[in-house]
Amino acid sequence: MIDTSNDSGSAAGRDPSAAPNLPVYSVSEISQAIKRTLEGTFEWVRVRGEISGFKRAASGHLYMSLKDRDAVIDGVCWRGVAGRLSIAPEDGMEVVASGRVTSYAGRSKYQLVIEQLELAGEGALLKLLEERKRKLAAEGLFDEARKRPLPYLPAVIGVVTSPTGAVIRDILHRLADRFPRRVLVWPVLVQGEGAAEQVAAAIQGFNALPDGGPVPRPDVLIVARGGGSLEDLWAFNEEVVVRAAAASQIPLISAVGHETDVTLIDFASDRRAPTPTAAAEMAVPVRADLIAQIDEAERRLRSAWQRGQGERRTLVEGLGRGLPHPTRLLEEKSQRLDDRVERLASAVERFLARRRERVAELAARVPHPQRQQALARERFGAVGRRFETLLLRPVKVQRELESLAALDRVLETLSYKATLRRGFTVVRKGKDVLTRAAQVGSGDILDIQFADGHVPAKASPIAGVQAPRRKITSPGGGQGSLL
């Protein structure tokens, strides 16, 4: 027997004659019904696929598609979740997206609202890791020239790790065994969402501590985590952590995972330790070994000092054997002193004798004092006479000047200029001074000199007065006759 009740119902649903008996939905109602069905059935799913068409809207929301060989599903990640994603989405990245399936009625599309995003498979992680490594290396963050030496014996060690794991206990225990130091722990997440940001903030926070502040600034940093899978250690491959490690001014030791685990922070740090315990060994020397080294150095120093003292003692003794006895040296010097005293007394006598002879010789050459006095009187008398002459000379000069002044006054009285001042004149014709009227001819040009100047004049005949005859001078120079 075959039950056909379902078939009849289905047939009725497909029968056009039964259509009036079905409810009628509006577009919004059917869209909401589909949305409730999808969200109720796929409330939380994990979807693996390749990112395609990724874009970041101005609002901060992320839009992308997840695809495989046969299908595509749209995905959206709201702004509040996008900032907390553990990876930065890129086209071509194979990921596992976790979230809920819903519909977008505005376009009659269903989509995945992404709440978490992680890389799918170790191969994809390794590919992303290699690309990121090349990018950061090209920026010079891994250059060996940037790396700083570790301090030999740091006073304060800063540790960035989880405060509850075995890592911090191993570090503290190893430091206590080797050389106890002050340790500052900055607790952080070492795995999962937000771990990378916390690790980077811890490195930056230690570097921001001032010298001499209430919290001491570490001399060296250790960033540590225990072993795990590539996904577990991924926080130490994030750019924010790598850049913080490269920018650290405090020397930094990375100790992430086991010896075979390699993360990008290892390339940016100043030293890489295979394990957290090895990082503690790098940070401080062994105190017992240091004490042994100091003791050995002290022993060698003492031995070298003793050996040096012995060599110097031997040298001094050898030099002493080559020196004469001090008593013999004093005796010889005393004898030389007596000889010098004797020679000095004899030399003084000879010196005084030579000086006496020289004085006698000079005394014979010096004139007698009376003769010197006579010569001095003669020189003094001559000087006195010269002095007297010099004293009388101004009187004689004064007398001569007075006589010369008297003669000048007489000359002035006899001068023709004085006569001119009394009303007389001087008549000249050319350069000759005329003293008679016969010397003037009609038409002669004359110069009449008065006391206050000269006046030119021309001679003319006067009526009734016969002009004087000119004196003719013969060629022979004799005096001619008047015509």
C-alpha positions in Angstrom: 0.0 0.0 0.0 1.3 3.4 -1.0 0.5 6.5 1.0 -0.2 9.3 -1.5 -1.5 12.0 1.0 1.6 14.1 0.5 1.4 13.8 -3.2 -2.2 15.0 -3.3 -1.3 18.0 -1.1 1.6 18.8 -3.4 -0.5 18.4 -6.4 -3.1 20.7 -4.9 -0.4 23.3 -4.2 0.6 23.1 -7.9 -2.9 23.0 -9.2 -3.9 26.4 -10.5 -7.4 25.8 -9.5 -6.3 25.6 -5.8 -4.3 28.9 -6.0 -7.1 31.0 -4.5 -6.9 29.0 -1.3 -3.2 29.9 -0.7 -2.2 33.0 1.3 -0.9 36.0 -0.6 2.4 37.6 0.7 3.7 41.1 0.0 7.2 41.4 -1.2 8.4 42.6 2.2 6.6 39.8 4.0 8.1 37.1 1.8 11.5 38.8 2.1 11.2 38.8 5.9 10.1 35.2 6.0 13.1 34.2 3.9 15.4 36.2 6.2 14.0 34.5 9.3 14.3 31.1 7.7 17.9 31.7 6.7 19.0 33.2 10.0 17.1 30.5 12.0 18.7 27.7 10.0 22.2 29.1 9.6 22.5 31.1 12.8 26.3 30.4 13.0 28.3 28.8 10.2 32.0 28.6 9.2 32.5 29.0 5.4 35.8 28.3 3.7 36.6 30.0 0.4 38.7 32.4 -1.5 38.2 36.2 -1.1 37.2 38.0 -4.3 36.2 41.6 -5.0 37.3 42.9 -1.6 36.6 46.6 -0.9 36.4 48.8 2.1 33.6 51.3 2.1 33.9 54.9 3.3 31.7 53.9 6.2 34.3 51.4 7.4 32.3 48.3 6.4 34.0 45.5 4.5 32.4 43.9 1.4 33.7 40.8 -0.4 32.7 37.5 -2.0 33.8 34.0 -0.9 34.1 31.6 -3.8 35.2 28.1 -4.6 35.2 26.2 -7.9 31.3 26.0 -8.2 29.7 28.8 -6.2 29.9 32.3 -4.8 28.5 33.8 -1.6 28.5 37.5 -0.8 30.0 38.6 2.6 29.8 41.7 4.7 31.7 42.7 7.8 30.4 45.6 9.8 32.7 48.4 10.9 32.6 47.5 14.6 33.8 43.9 13.8 36.3 44.9 11.0 38.6 46.6 13.5 38.9 43.4 15.5 39.7 41.0 12.7 42.9 39.0 13.3 43.9 39.3 9.6 43.6 42.0 7.0 41.5 40.6 4.1 43.0 40.6 0.6 41.9 39.3 -2.8 43.1 35.8 -3.4 43.4 34.9 0.3 41.9 31.6 1.3 40.1 32.1 4.5 37.5 30.5 6.9 34.8 33.1 7.7 32.6 32.6 10.7 29.2 34.3 11.1 25.5 34.0 10.2 23.7 33.8 6.9 21.0 36.4 6.2 19.3 38.0 3.2 19.4 41.5 1.8 15.9 42.3 0.7 17.0 45.4 -1.3 18.7 43.2 -3.9 17.0 39.8 -3.2 20.4 38.4 -2.3 21.6 36.3 0.6 24.9 37.0 2.2 27.2 36.0 5.1 27.6 38.5 7.9 31.2 37.9 9.0 32.1 38.0 12.7 35.5 36.3 12.5 38.1 35.7 9.8 41.1 33.4 9.8 43.4 32.0 7.2 42.4 28.6 5.9 45.2 26.0 6.0 48.9 26.3 6.8 49.8 26.8 3.1 47.9 30.0 2.9 49.4 31.2 6.2 52.9 30.4 4.9 52.2 32.3 1.7 51.0 35.3 3.5 54.0 35.1 5.9 56.5 35.0 3.1 54.9 38.0 1.3 54.9 40.0 4.5 58.5 39.0 5.2 59.6 40.3 1.8 57.7 43.5 2.3 59.2 44.3 5.7 62.6 43.3 4.7 62.4 45.6 1.7 61.8 48.5 4.2 65.0 47.6 6.0 63.4 46.4 9.3 65.5 43.3 9.3 68.9 44.8 8.5 71.8 43.6 10.7 73.2 47.1 10.9 70.1 48.2 12.9 70.6 45.6 15.7 72.1 46.8 19.0 74.3 44.7 21.3 72.8 43.5 24.6 74.0 45.0 27.9 76.4 42.7 29.7 74.7 42.9 33.1 71.3 44.7 33.0 69.9 46.1 36.2 66.3 45.8 35.1 64.8 43.3 32.6 61.4 43.9 31.0 59.3 40.8 30.0 56.4 40.9 27.7 54.4 37.7 28.0 51.3 36.1 29.6 51.4 36.4 33.4 49.7 33.0 33.9 51.7 30.7 31.6 54.8 28.6 32.3 56.9 31.0 30.2 57.3 33.7 32.9 58.0 31.0 35.6 60.8 29.5 33.4 62.3 33.0 32.8 62.2 34.0 36.5 63.6 30.6 37.6 66.5 30.8 35.1 67.3 34.3 36.1 67.4 33.4 39.7 69.8 30.5 39.0 72.2 32.6 36.9 72.1 36.1 38.2 69.1 37.5 40.1 67.9 40.8 38.5 64.9 43.0 38.9 62.2 41.9 36.5 59.2 44.0 35.3 56.4 42.0 33.6 54.0 43.6 31.2 51.0 41.1 31.0 49.6 40.6 27.5 47.6 38.1 25.4 49.9 36.0 23.4 47.3 34.4 21.1 44.0 35.2 19.5 42.1 38.4 18.9 43.9 41.6 20.1 47.1 39.8 21.1 49.2 41.6 18.5 48.0 45.0 19.5 48.7 44.3 23.2 52.3 43.0 22.5 53.1 46.1 20.4 51.6 48.4 23.1 53.8 46.7 25.7 57.0 47.2 23.8 56.1 50.8 23.2 55.1 51.3 26.8 58.5 50.0 28.1 60.3 52.4 25.7 58.2 55.3 26.9 59.3 55.0 30.5 61.6 57.9 31.5 65.0 57.4 32.9 65.0 58.0 36.7 61.2 57.8 36.9 59.2 56.0 39.6 59.1 52.9 37.4 62.6 52.0 36.3 63.3 51.8 32.5 64.5 48.3 31.5 67.9 47.8 30.1 66.8 44.9 28.0 63.4 43.5 26.8 62.3 39.8 26.4 59.2 39.1 24.3 58.3 35.5 25.1 55.7 32.8 24.3 55.6 29.1 24.5 55.3 26.8 21.5 52.3 26.3 19.3 51.0 26.0 15.8 51.5 28.6 13.1 48.0 29.9 13.8 48.8 30.1 17.6 52.0 32.1 17.0 50.4 34.3 14.3 50.2 37.4 16.5 54.0 37.7 16.4 53.9 37.8 12.6 51.6 40.9 12.5 53.1 44.1 11.2 52.2 46.1 14.3 54.4 43.8 16.4 57.3 43.7 13.9 57.4 47.4 13.6 57.2 48.0 17.3 60.1 45.6 17.8 62.2 47.3 15.1 61.5 50.7 16.6 62.4 49.7 20.1 65.3 51.8 21.6 65.8 49.2 24.3 67.7 46.1 23.1 65.1 43.3 22.5 65.3 39.5 22.7 62.5 37.5 20.9 61.7 34.1 22.4 58.6 32.9 20.7 57.8 29.2 20.4 60.3 26.4 20.3 63.6 26.3 18.5 62.1 25.3 15.1 59.4 28.0 15.3 60.2 31.2 13.4 58.2 34.3 13.5 58.7 37.7 11.9 59.5 39.3 15.3 62.6 37.1 15.3 64.0 39.0 12.3 63.2 42.5 13.7 64.6 41.8 17.2 68.2 42.4 18.3 68.7 38.8 19.3 66.6 35.6 18.8 66.4 33.0 21.5 65.3 29.5 20.6 63.3 29.3 23.9 62.2 31.6 26.7 64.7 29.9 29.0 67.5 30.6 26.5 66.4 34.3 26.4 67.0 34.5 30.2 70.4 33.0 29.6 71.2 35.6 27.0 70.1 38.4 29.2 72.4 37.8 32.1 75.7 35.9 32.7 76.1 33.2 35.3 77.0 34.8 38.6 79.1 31.8 39.7 81.0 31.9 36.4 81.4 35.6 36.8 82.8 35.2 40.3 85.1 32.5 39.1 86.3 34.8 36.3 86.9 37.6 38.7 88.8 35.2 41.1 90.9 33.9 38.2 91.6 37.5 37.0 92.6 38.4 40.6 94.9 35.4 40.8 96.5 36.2 37.5 96.9 39.9 38.5 98.4 39.0 41.8 100.8 36.5 40.1 101.8 39.1 37.4 102.4 41.7 40.2 104.6 39.3 42.2 106.4 38.3 39.1 107.0 41.9 38.1 108.2 42.7 41.6 110.6 39.8 41.5 112.0 40.8 38.2 112.5 44.4 39.4 114.2 43.2 42.6 116.6 41.1 40.5 117.3 44.0 38.3 118.0 46.3 41.3 120.3 43.7 42.8 122.2 43.3 39.6 122.6 47.1 39.3 123.8 47.2 42.9 126.6 44.8 42.3 128.0 47.0 39.6 128.2 50.1 41.9 131.2 50.8 44.2 130.8 50.9 48.0 129.5 54.2 49.3 132.4 54.6 51.8 134.9 54.4 49.0 132.9 57.0 47.0 132.9 59.4 50.0 136.6 58.9 50.6 137.5 59.7 47.0 135.2 62.7 47.0 136.7 64.0 50.2 140.2 63.8 48.7 139.1 65.7 45.7 137.5 68.3 47.9 140.8 68.9 49.9 142.7 69.3 46.6 140.2 71.8 45.4 140.5 73.8 48.6 144.3 74.0 48.3 144.1 75.1 44.7 141.5 77.7 45.6 143.7 79.3 48.2 146.7 79.4 45.9 144.5 80.8 43.1 143.3 83.6 45.4 146.8 84.7 46.2 147.8 84.8 42.5 144.7 86.7 41.6 145.4 89.4 44.3 149.0 89.7 43.2 148.0 90.3 39.6 145.5 92.9 40.6 148.1 94.8 42.7 150.5 94.9 39.8 147.7 96.2 37.6 146.8 98.9 40.1 150.5 100.1 40.3 150.7 100.2 36.5 147.6 102.3 36.2 148.8 104.6 39.1 152.0 105.3 37.2 150.0 106.5 34.2 147.7 108.8 36.2 149.0 112.5 36.5 149.7 114.1 39.8 146.7 115.6 41.5 148.3 119.1 41.6 148.9 119.0 37.9 145.3 117.9 37.4 144.1 120.8 39.5 146.2 123.3 37.4 144.9 121.9 34.2 141.4 122.1 35.6 141.9 125.8 36.6 143.1 126.7 33.1 140.1 125.0 31.5 137.8 126.7 33.9 139.3 130.1 33.2 138.8 129.6 29.4 135.3 128.5 29.9 134.7 131.6 32.2 136.0 134.0 29.6 133.8 132.4 26.9 130.9 132.6 29.2 131.5 136.3 29.9 131.7 137.0 26.2 128.4 135.3 25.7 126.9 137.3 28.5 128.1 140.7 27.1 127.1 139.9 23.4 123.3 140.7 23.9 124.3 144.2 25.3 126.5 145.0 22.3 123.7 143.8 20.0 121.2 146.0 21.7 123.5 149.0 21.3 123.9 148.3 17.6 120.2 148.1 17.1 119.6 151.4 18.8 122.3 153.0 16.6 120.7 151.5 13.5 117.3 152.8 14.6 118.7 156.4 14.9 120.2 156.2 11.5 116.9 155.0 10.1 115.2 158.0 11.6 117.8 160.3 10.0 117.3 158.6 6.7 113.6 158.9 6.9 114.0 162.6 7.7 116.3 163.1 4.7 114.1 161.0 2.4 112.3 162.7 -0.5 109.1 161.1 0.7 109.2 163.3 3.8 109.5 166.3 1.5 106.5 165.1 -0.4 104.5 165.0 2.7 105.4 168.6 3.3 103.7 169.6 0.0 106.4 169.0 -2.6 106.2 166.8 -5.7 108.5 164.8 -7.9 108.2 165.1 -11.7 109.5 162.3 -13.9 109.7 161.8 -17.5 110.1 158.2 -18.2 112.6 157.0 -15.7 114.4 160.4 -15.3 113.6 162.8 -12.4 113.3 166.3 -13.7 114.8 169.1 -11.6 114.7 172.0 -14.1 112.0 173.4 -16.4 114.5 173.3 -19.3 114.2 169.5 -19.2 110.5 169.6 -20.2 109.5 169.9 -23.8 106.0 170.7 -25.3 103.9 167.5 -25.5 106.1 165.5 -23.1 104.3 162.9 -21.0 105.1 163.4 -17.4 104.5 161.5 -14.1 103.9 163.7 -11.1 104.4 161.9 -7.8 102.6 163.3 -4.7 102.8 162.0 -1.2 99.6 159.9 -1.7 100.1 158.7 -5.3 101.1 159.5 -9.0 99.3 161.7 -11.6 100.1 161.6 -15.3 100.4 165.0 -17.2 101.2 166.3 -20.6 103.4 169.4 -21.1 102.0 172.3 -23.2 103.5 175.7 -24.1 102.4 178.8 -22.2 101.6 182.0 -24.1 104.4 184.6 -23.9 106.8 181.9 -22.6 109.5 180.7 -25.0 109.9 177.0 -24.9 113.3 176.0 -23.7 115.6 174.6 -26.3 116.3 171.0 -26.1 119.7 169.8 -25.4 121.0 167.9 -28.4 123.1 165.0 -27.5 125.8 164.3 -30.0 126.3 160.8 -31.2 129.7 160.8 -29.6 128.1 161.1 -26.2 129.3 164.6 -25.6 127.1 167.6 -24.7 125.9 169.5 -27.8 124.9 173.1 -28.1 121.5 174.6 -27.6 119.8 175.9 -30.8 
